[in-house]
Amino acid sequence: MLTEVFKALADPHRRTILTLLRKGDLNVSQIAEHLPVTGATLSHHLDTLKRADLVLAERRGQFVYYSLNTSVFEEVLKAFRSYFSR
C-alpha cells in the first residue's frame, strides 16, 4: 500500500489534484481547469491516485466526482509514526 501511495505522491500534478480535492469534490472538467495536461494524462493521474486509494470516484448523473479518501491518509500517518517512534 505505501509503495503505491509514495508513487502517487511523487508527481507534482497528482499533488495538485489532492490539494484541489481538499476543498471539496470535483469532476474531471473542474480538475482539468487547474492543470496544463491532456485529458488522457489527467485520466492516468486520477487512475494512479485511485489505485493508491488516495481518491474515491463516484458517478453522479453523467459526471464522475472525485474526493479525498481521508482514511488512507490516516493510515499513512500511522505508518510514519511507527517508523519514527521508539
Buried (B, 14 or more C-beta within 10 A) or exposed (E): EEEBBEEBBEBEBBEBBBEBBEEEBBBBEBBBEEBEBEEEEBEBBBEBBBEBBBBBBEEEEEEEBBBBBEEBBEBBEEEEEEEEEE
